[in-house]
Amino acid sequence: METTLTWTCKPFAELTVFELYAALQLRSEVFVVEQNCVFQDIDDKDQYSWHLMGWHNNLLAAYTRLVPAGISFTEVSIGRVVTSPKMRKSGAGRSLMKKSIETTYRIFGNTPIRIGAQLYLKKFYESFGFQQSSDIYLEDGIEHIEMLLAELS
């Protein structure tokens, strides 16, 4: 059974200190500690992005940043896709991607969405319609591919 999350989406300037701290803490917990990856998470893209947060009570259960075209890629993008380890196997990850795509279209319009995906998540992203659009490349020591979701017809 899928856990119900309460969703908020805000531009950087409207994030509360609590929300920003929770987002950075979750990103660090998963991308730096769990994946044992030393990288510069604070990359000057947050200030231009919208931040989608799925809350389960006071826990930030799921998070992405929605990045305007021209910042990460030519197209708009969804990045820093992360689910709290406490919420794994709850359906939060699927809910997060579904909500991220819907919200990206709502904010930026009917436009292609490009992501830089960790290779092991290829089938997960394909289930939402993304298609591989690059060769495998290493980013911070982890195999990645670019994937593209064509605009709605």
C-alpha positions as semicolon CSV with decimal commas, in nm:
position;residue;x (nm);y (nm);z (nm)
1;M;0,000;0,000;0,000
2;E;0,131;0,340;-0,098
3;T;0,201;0,593;0,176
4;T;0,020;0,924;0,137
5;L;0,251;1,223;0,132
6;T;0,178;1,592;0,170
7;W;0,339;1,779;-0,120
8;T;0,485;2,129;-0,130
9;C;0,676;2,293;-0,413
10;K;0,853;2,625;-0,375
11;P;1,118;2,835;-0,544
12;F;1,439;2,865;-0,343
13;A;1,363;3,212;-0,204
14;E;1,040;3,084;-0,046
15;L;1,190;2,783;0,134
16;T;1,186;2,806;0,511
17;V;1,508;2,742;0,699
18;F;1,353;2,415;0,823
19;E;1,267;2,302;0,467
20;L;1,611;2,391;0,330
21;Y;1,783;2,212;0,618
22;A;1,566;1,901;0,570
23;A;1,639;1,893;0,195
24;L;2,015;1,933;0,238
25;Q;2,017;1,679;0,522
26;L;1,832;1,417;0,314
27;R;2,053;1,477;0,009
28;S;2,364;1,441;0,225
29;E;2,229;1,131;0,402
30;V;2,171;0,947;0,074
31;F;2,409;1,089;-0,186
32;V;2,715;1,149;0,034
33;V;2,691;0,902;0,324
34;E;2,483;0,609;0,193
35;Q;2,634;0,613;-0,157
36;N;2,979;0,694;-0,017
37;C;3,025;0,969;-0,273
38;V;3,227;1,279;-0,203
39;F;3,089;1,551;-0,430
40;Q;2,985;1,916;-0,426
41;D;2,610;1,890;-0,359
42;I;2,575;2,264;-0,307
43;D;2,630;2,355;-0,672
44;D;2,465;2,696;-0,730
45;K;2,165;2,538;-0,905
46;D;1,934;2,535;-0,602
47;Q;1,880;2,910;-0,616
48;Y;1,729;2,884;-0,967
49;S;1,523;2,571;-0,904
50;W;1,186;2,477;-0,765
51;H;1,201;2,234;-0,471
52;L;0,940;1,958;-0,457
53;M;0,904;1,802;-0,113
54;G;0,690;1,510;-0,005
55;W;0,630;1,510;0,370
56;H;0,520;1,220;0,590
57;N;0,431;1,397;0,915
58;N;0,751;1,594;0,994
59;L;0,980;1,370;0,790
60;L;1,096;1,482;0,446
61;A;1,019;1,151;0,277
62;A;1,088;1,245;-0,085
63;Y;1,253;1,536;-0,264
64;T;1,351;1,661;-0,610
65;R;1,460;1,989;-0,753
66;L;1,300;2,107;-1,075
67;V;1,559;2,293;-1,278
68;P;1,479;2,547;-1,552
69;A;1,616;2,500;-1,903
70;G;1,973;2,618;-1,950
71;I;2,095;2,544;-1,596
72;S;2,179;2,170;-1,598
73;F;2,078;2,090;-1,957
74;T;1,933;2,270;-2,258
75;E;1,595;2,126;-2,152
76;V;1,426;2,158;-1,813
77;S;1,535;1,884;-1,576
78;I;1,450;1,696;-1,262
79;G;1,745;1,642;-1,033
80;R;1,853;1,536;-0,686
81;V;1,581;1,268;-0,690
82;V;1,590;1,118;-0,341
83;T;1,372;0,918;-0,106
84;S;1,438;0,889;0,267
85;P;1,577;0,548;0,366
86;K;1,297;0,539;0,625
87;M;1,040;0,547;0,342
88;R;1,186;0,289;0,104
89;K;0,943;0,026;-0,026
90;S;0,650;0,256;0,059
91;G;0,583;0,375;-0,296
92;A;0,724;0,719;-0,210
93;G;0,978;0,703;-0,495
94;R;0,713;0,632;-0,759
95;S;0,488;0,905;-0,614
96;L;0,783;1,143;-0,618
97;M;0,860;1,091;-0,988
98;K;0,494;1,110;-1,090
99;K;0,450;1,434;-0,894
100;S;0,784;1,571;-1,024
101;I;0,681;1,521;-1,387
102;E;0,333;1,670;-1,330
103;T;0,477;1,970;-1,144
104;T;0,750;2,027;-1,403
105;Y;0,484;2,048;-1,676
106;R;0,271;2,278;-1,459
107;I;0,561;2,518;-1,392
108;F;0,752;2,505;-1,721
109;G;0,484;2,395;-1,969
110;N;0,466;2,101;-2,208
111;T;0,836;2,062;-2,276
112;P;1,089;1,777;-2,291
113;I;1,249;1,685;-1,958
114;R;1,611;1,563;-1,942
115;I;1,765;1,387;-1,643
116;G;2,107;1,260;-1,549
117;A;2,014;0,919;-1,406
118;Q;2,219;0,671;-1,211
119;L;2,246;0,373;-1,446
120;Y;2,100;0,122;-1,199
121;L;1,773;0,323;-1,201
122;K;1,729;0,306;-1,579
123;K;1,426;0,071;-1,569
124;F;1,264;0,282;-1,296
125;Y;1,284;0,597;-1,511
126;E;1,180;0,407;-1,825
127;S;0,858;0,315;-1,643
128;F;0,771;0,689;-1,657
129;G;0,849;0,719;-2,028
130;F;1,211;0,838;-2,010
131;Q;1,441;0,700;-2,280
132;Q;1,819;0,672;-2,267
133;S;1,976;0,950;-2,472
134;S;2,349;0,918;-2,400
135;D;2,624;0,666;-2,351
136;I;2,717;0,566;-1,996
137;Y;2,940;0,821;-1,823
138;L;3,097;0,847;-1,479
139;E;2,979;1,125;-1,252
140;D;3,136;1,136;-0,908
141;G;3,245;0,773;-0,952
142;I;2,891;0,646;-1,027
143;E;2,773;0,527;-1,370
144;H;2,509;0,762;-1,515
145;I;2,314;0,806;-1,836
146;E;2,115;1,097;-1,969
147;M;1,748;1,021;-2,026
148;L;1,482;1,224;-2,203
149;L;1,107;1,239;-2,159
150;A;0,960;1,379;-2,480
151;E;0,699;1,650;-2,453
152;L;0,334;1,549;-2,425
153;S;0,151;1,513;-2,754
